[in-house]
Amino acid sequence: MAVWDDVVGQERVTAQLAAAARDADALVTAEAEGRAGAPQDRSGTPSPGERSGASQMTHAWLFTGPPGSGRATAARAFAAALQCVSPDRALGGAPGCGFCDGCHTTQVGTHADVEIVRTDLLSIGVKETRDLVRRSSLSPAGGRWQVIVLEDADRLTEGAGNVLLKAVEEPAPRTVWLLCAPSIEDVLPTIRSRCRHLSLRTPPVAAVADVLVRRDGIAPEAADRAARATQGHIGRARRLATDERARARRAAVLKLPLRIDDIGGCLKAAQELIDAAGEDAKQVAEEVDAKETEELRAALGAAAGTGGRLPRGTAGVMKELQDKQKRRATRTQRDSLDLALVDLTGFYRDVLALQMGASVPLANDEVRDSLERIAAGSTPQRTLRRIEAVIACREALDRNVAPLLAVEAMTAALRAG
């Protein structure tokens, strides 16, 4: 299976990346054979004139697209194609076979020359970015490319962005940066102007259902239901199809519009949304925090069975880990809450579709009775105001408004319509 098979519904982007991978492979092969290759600048990558001409390869790429579009998947597939060492390439085969050592180790995250960076914190700071820049200056151990995949480029702080700028502006020989962000506006203008931009779209529902059946072994009916419910979001569709708790939480969210007939109901529904998000964060903490803490204590010489006391001078290291875990819990809670708000937006979108008589498939057809009840008792104008209230709540959470206050304001606005 070629590495591009996991990039769902992005034929145009896949074609561009495949062409760039072929040019990159030709460059590496020519240099390895000692022949005069394409014109080079001092970075070791094709010169600006060549990048705008015949060659499709460049040293920095920016993948943007809505959540679930698969921008990180496309970046990892491109990284694998750059490291492909399949012998079929010599016979005209395209890089990215999916089976060779370069492709396999990149896809599973163990390739020595591919650094895949994702964060479960609220931001990526200067210290982490400097470590990446130092990594990018190294020559590739395998002789092909040093690839840095930054899946959350939108979470770079301003200082971290400025640190990254120098490395992107003057890349080391054989270094390729692959940055991922929801939109081009989420990246500093100085960085995005030095990257080749690839815009991904939300995959078709049918394509997402197909990949769930083909790759994850999910029953066709369940795959279609999950893909339709998430409107083409690949990661959410997989989780919804495989996680009973995710289905239960979504079912609870879809009942909220019927439970806000009075102020008491609004406040209770808001508290339950916050509690559910907090429970998600707690589950992640139970699975990850204890393991991280024990591993650090063992590294510091205070593992279980040795008295439990930390050596002198190491309390600061433990405090740093605890701060990181607290920030991760905050992000997990916000992500879970945002997911509930996305489901709520989808509910009112279906209500509006019924009110307008639109001939579009309903994302939440399993609760059609509730949709029809809300649609009959309201107007399209009130439904639009409710959608705007949910969007305003998401924006408030992005501005660090206290979650409970933001959700209570939203539920009161939903009741008022």
C-alpha positions in Angstrom: 0.0 0.0 0.0 1.5 3.3 -1.1 1.9 6.0 1.5 -0.6 8.2 -0.3 -3.4 5.8 0.3 -4.0 7.2 3.8 -4.4 10.8 2.4 -8.2 10.7 1.9 -10.0 12.8 -0.7 -7.0 15.0 -1.5 -6.1 14.0 -5.1 -4.7 17.4 -6.1 -2.5 17.7 -3.1 -1.3 14.1 -3.5 -0.3 14.8 -7.1 1.8 17.8 -6.1 3.5 15.9 -3.3 4.2 12.9 -5.5 5.8 15.2 -8.1 7.9 16.9 -5.5 9.0 13.5 -4.1 10.1 12.4 -7.5 12.2 15.5 -8.0 13.7 15.1 -4.5 14.6 11.5 -5.3 16.2 12.5 -8.6 18.3 15.1 -6.8 19.5 12.7 -4.1 20.3 10.0 -6.7 22.2 12.4 -9.0 24.3 13.6 -6.1 25.0 10.1 -4.9 26.2 9.1 -8.3 28.5 12.1 -8.4 26.8 13.7 -11.4 26.0 17.3 -11.9 22.5 17.8 -10.6 20.1 20.6 -10.6 21.3 24.1 -9.8 21.8 24.4 -6.1 21.8 27.3 -3.7 23.8 27.2 -0.5 21.0 25.5 1.4 21.5 22.3 -0.6 17.9 22.4 -2.0 16.9 23.5 -5.5 17.4 27.2 -6.2 14.5 29.7 -6.1 14.5 29.9 -9.9 14.3 26.1 -10.2 11.6 25.8 -7.6 9.4 28.1 -9.7 10.3 26.2 -12.8 10.7 22.5 -13.5 11.4 21.2 -10.0 8.5 20.7 -7.6 10.7 20.3 -4.5 11.4 23.0 -2.0 12.7 23.1 1.6 9.6 24.3 3.5 6.0 23.4 3.1 2.8 24.6 4.9 -0.2 22.2 5.0 -3.4 23.9 5.9 -7.0 22.6 6.1 -10.0 22.3 8.4 -9.8 19.9 11.4 -10.1 16.3 10.1 -8.8 17.1 6.6 -5.7 15.0 7.2 -3.0 17.7 6.9 -0.7 15.9 9.3 -1.3 12.6 7.5 -0.4 14.2 4.2 2.8 15.7 5.8 3.8 12.3 7.2 3.1 10.6 3.9 5.3 13.1 2.1 8.1 12.6 4.7 7.9 8.8 4.0 8.1 9.4 0.3 11.2 11.6 0.8 12.9 8.7 2.7 11.7 6.0 0.3 14.5 3.6 -0.7 12.5 1.1 -2.8 14.6 -0.5 -5.5 11.6 0.0 -7.9 12.6 3.7 -8.1 15.5 2.7 -10.4 12.9 1.1 -12.7 10.7 4.2 -12.9 8.6 3.5 -9.8 7.4 6.5 -7.8 8.8 7.2 -4.2 6.4 6.3 -1.4 6.0 2.6 -1.9 4.9 2.1 1.7 6.9 -1.2 2.1 10.6 -0.3 2.2 12.5 0.4 5.3 12.4 4.2 4.8 8.7 4.3 4.3 7.9 1.9 7.1 10.1 3.5 9.8 8.8 7.0 8.9 5.2 5.9 9.2 5.7 4.2 12.6 7.8 7.1 13.9 11.2 5.5 14.2 13.1 6.9 11.3 16.4 8.4 12.4 16.0 11.4 10.0 12.3 12.2 10.6 11.2 14.2 13.6 7.4 14.3 14.1 6.4 17.0 16.6 2.9 17.1 18.0 1.9 18.7 21.3 -0.7 17.9 23.9 -0.1 21.3 25.5 -1.6 24.7 24.8 1.4 26.1 23.1 4.9 25.3 21.8 7.6 27.5 23.4 11.0 28.8 22.6 12.9 26.0 24.3 11.2 23.2 22.3 11.6 25.2 19.1 15.4 25.8 19.7 15.8 22.0 20.1 14.1 21.5 16.7 16.3 24.1 15.1 19.4 22.3 16.4 18.0 19.0 15.1 17.4 20.5 11.7 21.1 21.6 11.4 22.3 17.9 11.5 23.1 16.1 8.3 20.8 13.2 7.5 22.1 9.9 8.9 20.7 8.0 6.0 22.1 10.3 3.3 18.7 11.4 2.1 16.7 14.2 3.9 16.4 15.5 7.4 12.7 16.1 7.8 10.9 18.0 10.6 7.2 17.6 10.7 5.5 20.2 13.0 1.9 19.1 13.3 0.8 22.0 15.5 2.6 25.0 13.9 -0.4 27.2 14.9 0.5 26.6 18.6 3.9 28.3 18.3 4.3 31.3 20.5 5.5 34.5 18.9 8.9 33.9 20.4 9.0 30.4 19.1 7.9 31.5 15.7 10.8 34.0 15.5 13.2 31.2 16.5 11.8 29.0 13.7 12.0 31.8 11.1 15.8 31.8 10.8 15.9 28.0 10.2 13.2 28.2 7.6 14.8 31.2 6.0 18.2 29.7 5.8 17.7 25.9 5.9 20.6 23.5 6.4 21.6 21.2 3.5 19.1 18.4 2.9 16.6 19.7 5.6 12.9 19.9 4.8 10.3 21.6 7.1 6.7 20.4 7.0 4.4 22.7 8.9 0.7 22.0 9.6 -1.9 24.5 10.7 -5.7 25.0 10.4 -5.3 28.1 8.2 -2.6 30.2 6.6 -3.4 33.0 9.0 -2.4 30.9 12.0 1.2 31.1 11.0 3.5 34.1 11.1 3.5 36.0 7.8 7.3 35.9 7.7 7.2 32.1 8.0 4.4 31.3 5.6 5.9 33.6 2.9 8.9 31.2 2.8 6.8 28.0 2.5 5.0 26.4 -0.3 1.4 26.3 0.7 -0.9 23.3 0.2 -4.6 23.7 1.1 -6.5 20.6 2.0 -10.3 20.3 1.9 -12.7 18.3 4.1 -12.8 14.8 2.6 -16.1 13.6 1.2 -18.2 11.5 3.6 -18.1 8.5 1.3 -14.3 8.6 1.1 -14.0 8.7 4.9 -16.4 5.7 5.3 -14.4 3.8 2.7 -11.1 4.3 4.6 -12.7 3.3 7.9 -13.8 0.0 6.3 -10.6 -0.6 4.4 -8.0 0.4 6.9 -9.7 -0.1 10.3 -12.0 -3.0 9.6 -15.1 -1.2 10.7 -18.5 -2.5 9.5 -19.8 -0.6 6.5 -23.0 0.6 8.3 -21.1 1.8 11.3 -18.4 3.5 9.1 -21.0 5.3 7.1 -22.9 6.5 10.2 -19.7 7.7 11.9 -18.5 9.5 8.7 -21.8 11.2 8.2 -22.1 12.2 11.9 -18.6 13.9 11.8 -19.1 15.4 8.3 -15.8 14.1 6.9 -13.6 14.5 10.0 -11.4 11.4 9.7 -10.0 11.2 13.3 -13.4 11.9 14.9 -15.1 9.4 12.7 -12.6 6.7 13.6 -13.0 7.4 17.3 -16.8 7.6 17.1 -16.9 4.2 15.3 -14.6 2.5 17.8 -15.2 4.1 21.2 -18.4 3.5 23.0 -17.7 6.3 25.4 -17.4 8.8 22.5 -20.8 7.7 21.2 -22.4 8.1 24.6 -20.9 11.6 25.1 -22.1 12.6 21.7 -25.6 11.3 22.4 -25.7 13.3 25.6 -24.7 16.5 23.7 -27.5 16.0 21.1 -30.1 15.9 23.9 -29.0 19.3 25.2 -31.3 21.4 23.0 -34.4 19.7 24.5 -33.3 20.3 28.1 -33.0 24.1 28.2 -36.6 25.1 28.6 -35.8 27.2 31.7 -32.8 28.9 33.3 -32.3 26.0 35.7 -32.1 23.7 32.8 -29.6 25.9 31.0 -27.3 26.1 34.1 -27.5 22.3 34.7 -26.8 21.5 31.0 -23.8 23.8 31.1 -22.4 22.2 34.2 -22.8 18.7 32.8 -20.9 19.7 29.6 -18.0 21.1 31.8 -18.1 18.0 34.0 -17.9 15.7 30.9 -14.9 17.6 29.5 -13.2 17.4 32.9 -13.8 13.6 33.0 -12.1 13.3 29.7 -9.1 15.2 31.0 -9.1 13.0 34.1 -9.1 9.8 32.1 -6.1 11.0 30.1 -4.3 12.0 33.3 -4.9 8.6 34.8 -3.5 6.8 31.7 -0.5 9.0 31.2 0.5 11.1 34.3 1.2 8.2 36.6 3.5 6.5 34.0 5.4 9.7 33.3 5.8 10.4 37.0 7.1 6.9 37.8 9.5 7.0 34.8 10.9 10.4 35.9 11.3 9.2 39.5 13.1 6.1 38.3 15.4 8.3 36.2 16.1 10.4 39.2 16.9 7.4 41.4 13.7 7.5 43.5 11.7 4.6 42.0 9.2 2.6 44.0 11.0 0.4 46.5 13.9 2.8 47.1 12.4 4.9 49.9 10.4 7.1 47.6 12.4 10.3 48.4 13.8 12.4 45.6 17.5 13.1 45.6 18.4 16.6 46.6 18.2 19.2 43.9 15.7 17.3 41.7 12.5 18.8 43.1 12.5 21.4 40.3 12.5 18.7 37.6 9.4 17.1 39.2 7.7 20.4 39.5 8.3 21.1 35.8 6.7 17.7 34.9 3.7 18.5 37.1 3.2 21.9 35.4 3.4 20.2 32.0 0.7 17.7 33.1 -1.5 20.5 34.3 -1.3 22.3 31.0 -2.0 19.1 29.2 -5.1 18.5 31.3 -6.3 22.0 30.5 -5.9 21.5 26.8 -7.6 18.0 27.0 -10.6 19.6 28.7 -10.8 22.4 26.1 -10.5 20.0 23.2 -13.2 17.8 24.6 -15.5 20.8 25.2 -14.8 22.1 21.7 -15.8 18.7 20.3 -19.1 18.9 22.1 -19.7 22.4 20.7 -18.9 21.1 17.2 -21.6 18.4 17.6 -24.0 21.0 18.9 -23.4 23.2 15.8 -24.1 20.1 13.6 -27.4 19.6 15.4 -28.6 23.1 14.6 -27.2 22.9 11.1 -29.6 19.9 10.6 -32.4 21.9 12.1 -31.8 24.7 9.7 -31.7 22.3 6.8 -35.1 20.9 7.8 -36.5 24.4 8.2 -35.3 25.5 4.8 -36.3 22.3 3.0 -32.7 21.7 1.9 -32.0 18.4 0.1 -28.8 17.7 2.0 -28.1 14.5 4.1 -28.6 15.1 7.8 -25.5 14.5 9.9 -27.6 13.5 12.9 -30.3 11.4 11.2 -30.5 9.1 14.3 -32.2 11.9 16.3 -34.5 13.1 13.5 -37.4 13.3 16.0 -35.6 15.8 18.1 -34.5 17.8 15.0 -38.0 18.0 13.7 -39.4 19.0 17.1 -36.9 21.9 17.4 -37.4 22.9 13.7 -41.2 23.0 14.1 -41.0 25.1 17.3 -38.6 27.7 15.9 -37.7 29.8 12.8 -34.6 29.8 10.6 -33.7 33.2 12.1 -33.7 31.8 15.6 -31.7 28.8 14.5 -29.0 31.0 12.9 -28.8 33.0 16.2 -28.3 29.7 18.1 -25.5 28.6 15.7 -23.9 32.0 16.3 -24.2 31.5 20.0 -22.3 28.3 19.8 -19.6 29.9 17.6 -19.3 32.8 20.1 -18.8 30.3 22.9 -15.9 28.6 21.0 -14.4 32.0 20.4 -14.7 32.9 24.1 -12.9 29.7 25.1 -10.1 30.6 22.7 -9.8 33.9 24.5 -9.4 32.0 27.8 -12.8 33.0 29.2 -13.7 30.7 32.2 -15.3 27.7 30.5 -18.3 27.5 32.8 -19.2 31.1 32.3 -18.8 30.8 28.5 -21.0 27.7 28.3 -23.7 29.1 30.7 -23.9 32.2 28.4 -24.2 29.9 25.4 -27.0 27.8 26.9 -29.0 30.9 27.9 -28.6 32.2 24.4 -29.8 28.9 23.0 -32.9 29.1 25.1 -33.6 32.6 24.1 -33.0 31.9 20.4 
